[in-house]
Amino acid sequence: MAKYADKVDIYNDMGQKVGSNIPLESLSPLRNAAIKRIINLTKRTVAVNLAGIEQGLKTGAVGGKGRMILGRELKLDLVGNAGAIADKMADLIRVKEGDDTVVKPLAGGKSLMSQVPTARLEAGATYVAGTTATSSALQEAIITMNNVNMFDAPMVHAAIWGQYPQTLDNEGGNVKSMLETPQKDEGYGYSLRNVAVNHVAAATGKRTMNSAALSSIFEQTGVVEMGDAIGWNERLQLCGFAMQGLNANNLTYSLIKENGQSGTIGTVVDSMVNKAVSDGVIKVDKTMSSGFKSYKTDDVAAWNAYCASATLASTIVNCGAARAAQGVSSTLLYSNDLIEHVTGLPACDFGKVMGTAVGFSFFSHSIYGGGGPGVFNGNHIVTRHSKGFAIPCVAAAVAIDAGTQMFSVEGTSAIIGVVYGDIPEFKDPITAVAKAAEM
């Protein structure tokens, strides 16, 4: 028997239906096979910059930040032997024949995709086996295949691992994961909310709604992991995930299409309110002498979902018009401020999206100006407050950006795009989740 009465249709980023009459609970990270696979692959998959390792060894530049060890250069043809290195690594990483180990060259051997077997993750307490097993196997493969002696072996280690273990992360290293090191997580369950927005945009090929969808999958799975989708909160999160992250009932797409040519944040909000009234999500509570109407709802979770959808649609309309990501924080703030002024009801995530936006604008490009939207994530002290509904909008804004960011997707996440973008579920998460929900 279905847990919830809600059923939705899922539409892709082209407005095409890819899933019909889907029970809400089948979109849960606890149930949906595609989401489980995305999370499994996120933990298992790492990107190896083989060309970077070769160049670092050739010049002695290892450890990042302009560090160079002269006289310790090693000239090794790693890119030219990428296939053999991948085979050797796979033999070292594999737990048993026929498991899900994958190591393969990409980009003409300049990069490697490494997916460690699930058994290695199951045998550990955290998600770091993807990085550690790959780095160790790569190190041994390079040393043994090139007869590197004991005095030069530390240079190979430094080219792969960077400054680890002297630093908490592998600064200057050439093995990259979407996930940060556990020491950078702000609390229980924040690992999947700690994925840089630029990484998400890169993995989806900068397709706007798919970037929002993949970000939403990470955010909502993190919310489940941290225990904030228990009881009545579960339906609240699932409804918002469906409408905002997965374009359920084509709501987000239709709001964008209706307002994309000449609309503003305000017209998107008006469109959403009219749609919520016609769908019976809200209704007029009181009409003031001035003619102003305040609204009420019998379904808080559904109303929150419509607000979440409008927030994403406003972001795409506004940042799309500018072709710039920097306006996302003010869009998060004022779209929800308008929702509250127009309806008298709480906006997305009961004001937490607005609160997130205020700090976000200060830290990303205001007086402080220490970063940019693309390097933020849901784990950041500024953006962590809205659980699930703010960061997907940032991902959409970054995807639609036309190169205005100080920290561009190409500059921070190029190898993530090459490796994770080769995985179908990351390129088109909406369709993947919809198809799995129908099964």
Secondary structure, DSSP 8 states (H G I E B T S, - for coil): --SSS-EEEEE-TTS-EEEEEEEGGGGSTTT-HHHHHHHHHHHHEEEEEHHHHHHHHHHT--SSTT---TT-------GGGHHHHHHHHHHHH-SSTTSS-EEEEEGGGTEEEEE--HHHHHTSSSSTHHHHHHHHHHHHHHHHHTT--TTTHHHHHHHHHTTTTTSSS-TT-SEE-SS--GGG--STT-GGG-S-HHHHHHHTTT-HHHHHHHHHHHHHHHHHHTT-SSTHHHHHHHHHIIIIIS-BTTHHHHHHHHHTTT--HHHHHHHHHHHHHHTTS-EEEEE-TTS-EEEE-S-HHHHHHHHHHHHHHHHHHHHHHHT-STTHHHHHHHHHHHHHHHHSS--GGGGHHHHHHHHHHHHHHSSS----GGG--TTSTTT-SSTTTSHHHHHHHHHH--S--SS-HHHHHHHHHHHHTTSHHHH-HHHHHHHHHH-
